């Protein structure tokens, strides 16, 4: 799965908001998450979340006017890929508008 999202915040503000969101989500859903990791190098973040036996991995690249999202959708979730993509775009709308 690859998504591109356009924003007008500039790289540093968009990056700060995405990092804060990731921390909040990990805390909010900590009881449902079996394993998780997040690492940032400059404007690129890699993540892994395992919940209910399903592992999801991906990355974000935050640029001056866009965010690139790439992730591996597990086979069991493939039928829901378009819904997952819509949810990601919706969350980015809330965070970066």
C-alpha positions as CSV (number, residue, x, y, z in Angstrom):
1,X,0.0,0.0,0.0
2,X,1.3,3.4,-0.9
3,X,-0.4,6.7,-0.2
4,X,0.6,10.3,-0.8
5,X,-1.0,13.1,1.3
6,X,-0.6,16.8,0.6
7,X,-0.4,19.3,3.4
8,X,0.5,23.0,3.9
9,X,2.2,22.9,7.3
10,X,5.8,22.6,6.4
11,X,8.0,19.7,7.2
12,X,8.8,20.4,10.8
13,X,5.2,21.1,11.9
14,X,3.8,18.1,10.1
15,X,6.6,15.9,11.5
16,X,6.0,17.1,15.1
17,X,2.2,16.4,14.8
18,X,2.8,12.9,13.4
19,X,5.3,12.0,16.1
20,X,2.9,13.2,18.8
21,X,0.0,11.3,17.3
22,X,2.0,8.1,17.1
23,X,2.9,8.4,20.8
24,X,-0.7,9.1,21.8
25,X,-2.0,6.1,19.8
26,X,0.5,3.8,21.4
27,X,-0.6,4.9,24.8
28,X,-4.3,4.9,24.1
29,X,-4.3,1.4,22.6
30,X,-1.5,-0.1,24.8
31,X,-3.9,-2.8,26.2
32,X,-4.7,-4.0,22.6
33,X,-1.1,-3.9,21.3
34,X,1.1,-7.0,21.9
35,X,4.2,-5.5,20.4
36,X,5.1,-2.2,18.8
37,X,8.1,-0.2,17.7
38,X,8.7,3.2,16.1
39,X,11.9,4.8,15.0
40,X,12.7,8.1,13.3
41,X,15.7,9.1,11.4
42,X,15.3,12.7,10.3
43,X,12.0,12.9,8.3
44,X,11.5,9.1,7.9
45,X,9.7,7.0,10.5
46,X,9.5,3.2,10.5
47,X,6.8,1.5,12.5
48,X,5.6,-2.0,13.5
49,X,2.5,-2.9,15.4
50,X,1.3,-6.3,16.4
51,X,-2.3,-6.5,17.7
52,X,-4.6,-9.4,17.9
53,X,-1.9,-11.6,16.3
54,X,-1.7,-9.4,13.2
55,X,1.5,-7.6,12.4
56,X,1.6,-4.4,10.4
57,X,4.7,-2.6,9.3
58,X,5.3,0.5,7.3
59,X,7.0,3.8,7.0
60,X,6.2,7.5,6.7
61,X,8.3,10.1,4.9
62,X,7.4,13.7,5.8
63,X,8.3,16.3,3.2
64,X,7.7,20.0,3.1
65,X,4.3,19.7,1.5
66,X,3.4,16.0,1.5
67,X,3.5,12.8,3.5
68,X,4.3,9.5,1.9
69,X,2.9,6.4,3.6
70,X,4.0,3.0,2.7
71,X,2.9,-0.2,4.4
72,X,2.5,-3.9,4.1
73,X,-1.1,-5.0,4.5
74,X,-1.2,-8.6,5.9
75,X,-3.1,-11.0,3.7
76,X,-5.9,-11.4,6.3
77,X,-6.6,-7.6,6.0
78,X,-6.4,-7.4,2.2
79,X,-10.2,-7.4,1.8
80,X,-10.2,-4.2,4.0
81,X,-7.3,-2.4,2.3
82,X,-9.5,0.4,0.8
83,X,-11.1,1.0,4.2
84,X,-7.7,1.1,5.8
85,X,-6.5,3.6,3.2
86,X,-9.6,5.8,3.8
87,X,-9.0,5.7,7.6
88,X,-5.4,6.7,7.1
89,X,-6.4,9.7,4.9
90,X,-9.1,10.6,7.4
91,X,-6.6,10.7,10.3
92,X,-4.1,12.7,8.2
93,X,-6.9,15.2,7.4
94,X,-7.5,15.6,11.2
95,X,-3.8,15.9,12.0
96,X,-2.5,18.0,9.2
97,X,-5.3,20.4,8.2
